[in-house]
Amino acid sequence: MVLIALVVGSAVGGLRSLAKSDLRSSASKMAGAVRYLFDRASTTGKVHRLVLDIDKGRYWAEVSDDRFIMAGGRETEESRRKEADKLANEAEEAQKRADEKTGLDAMQARYKPEPFRPKRARFGAFKEMAVKPVDLKGAIIADVYTPRLADPLDVGQGYIYFFPLGMTEAAIVHLTDKKREAFYSLVVHPLTGRVQIKNSYIEPPLQKQFDDEGKEIVQ
């Protein structure tokens, strides 16, 4: 019985060690993607972002050729819902406008007056092979936090933005195993793009405010 217990204990310990190794490897790969996008945004002069699909356990990179302005205020579940509704309404209106132009000749369709609408930045899939879409193996995204979020995001898609002048968002990404027994925290520094990997859950600074340079605002 003692021998069986030792064998079972060794097997369980080996599985835990393997799971932690997969988790550590996933954290290292994601940290490399963050650093690459920070450098890429600086050299190309384009806004990039890392998309973290929390529900599907995968991430990928996107880039935009358009001007992008970060919305003010902190995001909440309600503000994200309103934004999703707004996008859906804009898509519906765009389809209606397209239907109204059906039957018009090319000249009439081109010069048909329309109200001014501010252009939204469009992000497209990143073609560089250095950051292919990654499906996490042996790890899941527990949540992601940036100072623009009121609370850590643990469902849907989260974003970390990278800007042309050598800056990114301060961010904390938490990875865990499928049993949520071990955690790794990726702490992203905004001015350097450096990523610290901690083998524990680092609590987000929810009550702290930061300025555009990543410095804490003392009130």
MARNU-440240 format. One record per residue (C-alpha): x, y, z; residue number from 0. Coordinates in pm, 1 decimal. Layout:
MARNU-440240
ATOM          X          Y          Z   pos
ATOM          X          Y          Z   NUM
...
end
This chain:
MARNU-440240
ATOM          X          Y          Z   pos
ATOM        0.0        0.0        0.0     0
ATOM      283.0      236.5       84.5     1
ATOM      447.9      159.1     -249.9     2
ATOM      123.1      227.8     -439.3     3
ATOM       76.5      555.7     -253.6     4
ATOM      430.9      663.1     -345.7     5
ATOM      375.3      577.5     -712.9     6
ATOM       42.6      764.4     -724.1     7
ATOM      196.0     1061.8     -542.7     8
ATOM      485.2     1074.3     -787.0     9
ATOM      246.0     1058.7    -1084.6    10
ATOM       32.4     1342.5     -947.8    11
ATOM      340.7     1550.4     -876.9    12
ATOM      466.0     1486.8    -1229.9    13
ATOM      136.8     1597.0    -1383.3    14
ATOM      134.7     1916.4    -1176.7    15
ATOM      493.6     1988.1    -1278.7    16
ATOM      403.0     1933.4    -1645.8    17
ATOM       96.5     2160.1    -1615.9    18
ATOM      306.4     2434.0    -1456.5    19
ATOM      566.8     2395.0    -1730.9    20
ATOM      297.3     2446.8    -1998.0    21
ATOM      169.6     2750.0    -1809.0    22
ATOM      516.8     2900.1    -1782.5    23
ATOM      579.8     2837.7    -2153.6    24
ATOM      250.8     3007.3    -2249.2    25
ATOM      339.4     3308.3    -2033.7    26
ATOM      681.6     3338.9    -2198.2    27
ATOM      536.7     3321.8    -2550.3    28
ATOM      274.4     3585.2    -2473.7    29
ATOM      540.0     3811.6    -2320.5    30
ATOM      740.7     3778.1    -2643.0    31
ATOM      436.3     3879.4    -2848.5    32
ATOM      383.4     4188.7    -2630.8    33
ATOM      745.7     4296.0    -2669.7    34
ATOM      738.0     4236.6    -3046.0    35
ATOM      423.7     4448.3    -3093.5    36
ATOM      572.0     4727.7    -2882.3    37
ATOM      877.2     4739.6    -3110.0    38
ATOM      670.3     4696.5    -3425.5    39
ATOM      440.8     4987.9    -3343.0    40
ATOM      744.1     5209.4    -3281.1    41
ATOM      913.8     5122.7    -3611.8    42
ATOM      608.1     5127.1    -3840.2    43
ATOM      427.8     5428.3    -3693.1    44
ATOM      100.6     5232.7    -3681.6    45
ATOM     -123.7     5147.0    -3389.2    46
ATOM     -117.0     4776.7    -3305.9    47
ATOM     -313.6     4576.8    -3053.0    48
ATOM     -300.2     4234.4    -2895.6    49
ATOM     -643.5     4070.9    -2892.0    50
ATOM     -701.7     3834.1    -2599.5    51
ATOM    -1000.6     3605.6    -2655.3    52
ATOM    -1068.4     3495.8    -2299.3    53
ATOM    -1359.1     3263.7    -2381.7    54
ATOM    -1170.8     3069.8    -2651.7    55
ATOM     -827.3     3076.5    -2489.4    56
ATOM     -640.8     3232.3    -2779.9    57
ATOM     -474.4     3557.8    -2880.6    58
ATOM     -360.7     3732.0    -3197.8    59
ATOM     -232.9     4065.1    -3327.6    60
ATOM     -409.0     4336.1    -3527.1    61
ATOM     -295.6     4664.0    -3684.3    62
ATOM     -468.8     4979.8    -3804.3    63
ATOM     -374.6     5236.0    -4071.0    64
ATOM     -628.6     5479.8    -3928.0    65
ATOM     -589.1     5740.0    -3656.2    66
ATOM     -693.2     5594.7    -3323.4    67
ATOM     -796.6     5788.2    -3015.0    68
ATOM     -850.7     5605.6    -2687.6    69
ATOM    -1189.7     5681.4    -2536.3    70
ATOM    -1185.2     5867.3    -2205.2    71
ATOM    -1322.2     5726.6    -1882.2    72
ATOM    -1310.3     5373.7    -1748.8    73
ATOM    -1479.4     5088.4    -1929.5    74
ATOM    -1750.0     4897.1    -1747.4    75
ATOM    -1973.3     4607.8    -1846.3    76
ATOM    -2251.4     4859.9    -1917.6    77
ATOM    -2029.5     5086.7    -2130.9    78
ATOM    -1910.4     4786.5    -2334.1    79
ATOM    -2271.5     4679.0    -2389.9    80
ATOM    -2365.1     5029.9    -2506.7    81
ATOM    -2066.3     5035.6    -2742.0    82
ATOM    -2167.7     4698.9    -2888.4    83
ATOM    -2523.3     4828.0    -2942.9    84
ATOM    -2383.4     5142.2    -3106.8    85
ATOM    -2169.7     4936.2    -3344.7    86
ATOM    -2467.7     4719.4    -3434.9    87
ATOM    -2680.0     5030.1    -3507.1    88
ATOM    -2403.6     5180.3    -3721.3    89
ATOM    -2379.5     4859.2    -3922.9    90
ATOM    -2757.1     4857.5    -3971.9    91
ATOM    -2756.4     5221.0    -4084.6    92
ATOM    -2469.8     5153.8    -4325.3    93
ATOM    -2668.8     4869.1    -4480.1    94
ATOM    -2973.9     5093.7    -4514.5    95
ATOM    -2764.8     5358.3    -4692.8    96
ATOM    -2627.4     5094.9    -4925.8    97
ATOM    -2981.1     4972.0    -5001.5    98
ATOM    -3096.1     5330.0    -5072.8    99
ATOM    -2825.1     5364.1    -5337.6   100
ATOM    -2942.1     5051.7    -5515.5   101
ATOM    -3082.9     5149.6    -5852.7   102
ATOM    -2897.3     5481.3    -5868.1   103
ATOM    -2637.9     5529.8    -6138.9   104
ATOM    -2272.2     5566.9    -6037.7   105
ATOM    -2278.2     5948.8    -6047.5   106
ATOM    -2593.5     5979.0    -5837.1   107
ATOM    -2467.3     5725.7    -5580.5   108
ATOM    -2132.4     5903.6    -5549.5   109
ATOM    -2272.2     6251.3    -5492.7   110
ATOM    -2578.8     6161.2    -5285.6   111
ATOM    -2551.4     6390.8    -4977.2   112
ATOM    -2500.8     6218.4    -4643.1   113
ATOM    -2460.9     6352.3    -4288.8   114
ATOM    -2107.5     6369.9    -4150.0   115
ATOM    -2003.3     6067.5    -3947.4   116
ATOM    -1668.1     6046.5    -3768.2   117
ATOM    -1454.2     5766.7    -3903.8   118
ATOM    -1381.9     5476.2    -3672.8   119
ATOM    -1037.1     5321.8    -3666.2   120
ATOM    -1046.2     4983.0    -3833.8   121
ATOM     -816.7     4705.6    -3716.8   122
ATOM     -725.8     4417.1    -3943.2   123
ATOM     -548.6     4085.3    -3900.3   124
ATOM     -172.9     4110.3    -3859.7   125
ATOM        7.8     3931.7    -4143.5   126
ATOM      349.7     3901.6    -3982.2   127
ATOM      436.8     3537.6    -3914.5   128
ATOM      614.0     3641.0    -3593.9   129
ATOM      276.1     3676.5    -3417.8   130
ATOM       47.3     3411.9    -3559.3   131
ATOM     -284.2     3341.8    -3380.1   132
ATOM     -199.5     3133.3    -3076.3   133
ATOM     -426.8     2876.6    -2912.1   134
ATOM     -313.6     2834.2    -2554.1   135
ATOM     -206.8     2480.9    -2458.4   136
ATOM     -243.3     2379.2    -2096.0   137
ATOM     -334.6     2734.7    -1996.7   138
ATOM     -631.4     2969.5    -1998.9   139
ATOM     -661.3     3347.7    -1973.4   140
ATOM     -807.1     3416.0    -1629.7   141
ATOM     -847.0     3791.0    -1689.1   142
ATOM     -680.0     4102.8    -1825.7   143
ATOM     -655.1     4446.6    -1665.4   144
ATOM     -555.7     4789.1    -1795.8   145
ATOM     -613.6     5126.5    -1623.0   146
ATOM     -901.1     5206.0    -1864.1   147
ATOM    -1098.9     4912.3    -1720.6   148
ATOM    -1307.9     4958.9    -1408.7   149
ATOM    -1255.3     4590.2    -1322.7   150
ATOM    -1045.0     4307.2    -1465.7   151
ATOM    -1206.2     4164.1    -1779.6   152
ATOM    -1270.2     3789.3    -1752.0   153
ATOM    -1510.4     3726.9    -2043.6   154
ATOM    -1518.0     3815.2    -2412.6   155
ATOM    -1224.3     3987.9    -2579.9   156
ATOM     -971.7     4218.7    -2417.1   157
ATOM     -719.3     4444.4    -2588.9   158
ATOM     -373.0     4581.8    -2517.3   159
ATOM     -287.8     4876.2    -2744.9   160
ATOM       58.5     4972.5    -2872.7   161
ATOM      125.2     5323.5    -3002.0   162
ATOM      372.4     5463.4    -3258.7   163
ATOM      572.9     5683.1    -3019.0   164
ATOM      704.4     5392.6    -2816.7   165
ATOM      428.6     5346.8    -2561.7   166
ATOM      177.4     5082.8    -2469.9   167
ATOM      -88.3     5047.8    -2203.9   168
ATOM        5.6     4941.5    -1856.6   169
ATOM     -150.8     4597.0    -1828.4   170
ATOM     -167.7     4282.2    -1620.5   171
ATOM     -263.6     3953.1    -1784.2   172
ATOM     -333.5     3654.5    -1561.4   173
ATOM     -282.5     3303.9    -1697.8   174
ATOM     -384.1     2993.4    -1507.4   175
ATOM     -413.9     2618.6    -1556.7   176
ATOM     -746.1     2450.9    -1625.9   177
ATOM     -792.7     2365.4    -1257.3   178
ATOM     -699.5     2723.0    -1156.3   179
ATOM     -442.2     2590.9     -910.9   180
ATOM     -146.2     2794.3    -1037.2   181
ATOM     -125.6     3147.9    -1173.8   182
ATOM      124.3     3347.3    -1375.4   183
ATOM       95.9     3725.7    -1406.6   184
ATOM      233.6     3920.3    -1702.7   185
ATOM      295.4     4279.3    -1592.0   186
ATOM      338.9     4513.4    -1891.9   187
ATOM      531.3     4840.3    -1839.4   188
ATOM      394.0     5120.7    -2061.4   189
ATOM      708.7     5324.5    -2135.8   190
ATOM      943.4     5037.9    -2221.3   191
ATOM      718.5     4751.8    -2327.0   192
ATOM      903.6     4533.2    -2077.6   193
ATOM      705.2     4237.6    -1942.8   194
ATOM      766.9     4094.6    -1598.1   195
ATOM      646.4     3739.2    -1544.5   196
ATOM      545.3     3658.7    -1187.8   197
ATOM      451.9     3305.6    -1076.7   198
ATOM      162.6     3430.4     -863.7   199
ATOM     -157.6     3631.6     -899.5   200
ATOM      -68.5     4002.8     -891.4   201
ATOM     -365.0     4208.2     -775.0   202
ATOM     -456.7     4491.4    -1017.1   203
ATOM     -431.9     4845.4     -871.2   204
ATOM     -805.2     4911.4     -905.6   205
ATOM     -811.9     5220.9     -684.8   206
ATOM     -512.6     5390.1     -850.3   207
ATOM     -520.6     5640.0    -1136.1   208
ATOM     -240.0     5690.4    -1390.2   209
ATOM     -157.4     5970.5    -1632.3   210
ATOM      -64.3     5934.2    -2001.9   211
ATOM      297.3     5857.4    -1909.7   212
ATOM      202.3     5575.2    -1676.6   213
ATOM      273.1     5771.6    -1356.0   214
ATOM       38.2     5733.4    -1063.1   215
ATOM     -185.6     6032.5     -994.2   216
ATOM     -178.5     6117.0     -623.5   217
ATOM     -499.4     6287.8     -515.1   218
end
